[in-house]
Amino acid sequence: MRPRDIVNLYKWLSGRAGGGLTVAYPFLLPFIEKEVVTNLFSLFSGIMGIKHSVLFRVFLVVAITLPGCSSREKEQEDFILTEKDIIPEGVAFDPGTQTIYISSTHKRKIVSIGKDGVISDFIREGQDDIKSVIGMEVESRTNSLWAISSEANDVLPLKGPGPGQWRSSVYQFNLVDGRLIKRYALNKDSVFLNDITVGADGTVYATETMRPAIYKIAPGEDSLQLLVQLKPYTFMNGICFAADKGRLFATSTEGILAVDLATKEYRLLASATTVDYKDIDGLAFSGDHFIGHQSTKVCRFRVNKAMDSIIASDTLNNGKEFDGSTTGETGNGYYYFIVNSQIQSGIDYKKKQIKPLDSLENIIIRKIKLNK
């Protein structure tokens, strides 16, 4: 609604009501839609013959305003990245600055979306010899952004691939200026670190996909150490903590695993027969449920109090625009996630390269309100 439309509507209502709407005016501004007002006025005026009833007009504005307050809280907001070929994979969120961070697998960089919606490069392409940037996590305690760098050009083409494929490292960047604090290399061949999370004590945990495992970096340590091997489960992916900080939760092809940090014992969460929680990519936790990405949709997986079983699931968000929705992050009552990474549809696997720009879509980063 244009500003002059709001002013005219206010003056018209205020004049009829003897100026009695002055107090309500600021409250109404964000919610009134001219088309709704016009259509309802026309409908009810013709039917009820109360075209000039001031009370009716006031009631009508209130009637369309109050539901508006509730619906606005549920609105989603999309941020559009026009750099189509970044092929994003990971999301991190800084609750202090309300900055969203998006990793680029192809262009080997990290993009930031500020509170004001301004999009810029947090780290430039190939900075500090970073490879495809995968999972990320903000650690407010040390003012750091942790990011996984993996190189697997055969399946995830990147600009300027090097001779050493299927290698991975963890990078720690300063959130203020993007400066590299430290790089932790996983000194093994044929590995692919995937997603990452940080514990309350500052320990960093990362999933390894090729030889299903979880690695960790303890505070003060200089290297990645194996926490637990997760055979017979396959393709370890998303990872997060939940309400119980003594357990890690990670996704595999078979479902969601719970890992006891003290005993290193692990088990697959049970689930109702109606729940499909296989092949989840990114994983987060909010309230009483996990949030998981299954490429064409984002789902909620509700757990029991013991957090050893998934008791129900539903779709949190989906649509025709979804194409390889990989990961997301909770923060300040919202969920921020990648809608269409094109991480499969945008790759020509025979040529081991990204498809032409005119065959790719703008990247959608979505923000949605999480209900309590």
FENBEL-V632418 format. One record per backbone hydrogen bond with DSSP energy under -0.5 kcal/mol. NH is the residue of the N-H (numbers start at 0). CO is the residue of the C=O. Records with the same first field share a line. If there is no record, write none. Layout:
BEGIN
NH->CO  CO
END
This chain:
BEGIN
4->1
5->1
6->2
7->3
8->4
9->5
10->6
11->7
12->8
13->9
14->10
15->11
16->12
17->14
18->13
19->16
21->18
24->20
25->21
27->23
28->24
29->25
30->27
31->27
33->31
36->32
37->33
38->34
39->35
40->36
41->37
42->38
43->39
44->40
45->41
46->42
47->43
48->44
52->49
53->51
56->52
57->53
58->54
59->55
60->56
61->57
62->58
63->59
64->60
65->61
66->62
67->63
68->64
69->65
70->66
71->67
72->68
73->69  70
74->71
76->366
78->364
80->78  362
81->79
83->81
85->82
86->83
88->102
91->100
93->98
94->92
97->93
98->93
99->112
100->91
101->110
102->89
103->108
104->85  86
105->85
106->85
108->103
109->122
110->101
111->119
112->99
113->111  117
116->113
119->111
121->109  119
122->109
125->107
126->123
128->125
129->126
131->149
132->103
133->131  147
134->193
136->145
138->143
139->137
141->138
142->138
143->138
144->172
145->136  143
146->170
147->134
148->168
149->131  147
150->166
151->149
154->151
155->151
158->105
160->157
164->162
165->150
166->150
167->185
168->148
169->183
170->146
171->181
172->144  170
173->178
174->142
177->173
180->171
181->171
183->169
184->182
185->167
186->184
187->185
189->164
190->165
193->206
194->236
196->204
198->202
201->198
203->216
204->196
205->214
206->194
207->212
208->191
211->208  209
212->207
213->227
214->205
215->224
216->203
220->217
223->184
224->215
226->213
227->213
229->211
232->229
234->208
236->250
237->280
239->248
241->243  246
244->242
246->243
247->258
248->239
249->256
250->237
251->254
252->233
254->251
256->249
257->266
258->247
259->257  264
260->245  258
263->259
266->257
268->255
269->307
271->309
274->271
275->273
276->274
278->251  252
279->251
280->292
281->325
283->290
285->288
287->285
288->285
289->300
290->283
291->289  298
292->281
293->296
294->324
295->293
297->316
298->291
299->313
300->289
301->299  311
302->287
303->308
306->303
309->269
310->301  308
311->301
313->299
315->297  313
316->297
318->295
321->318
322->338
324->294
325->323
328->335
330->333
333->330
334->367
335->328
336->365
337->326
338->363
339->363
340->323
341->322
345->341
346->343
347->352
348->346
351->347
352->347
354->345
358->355
359->356
362->80
364->78  362
365->336  363
366->76
367->334
368->74
369->332
370->368
END
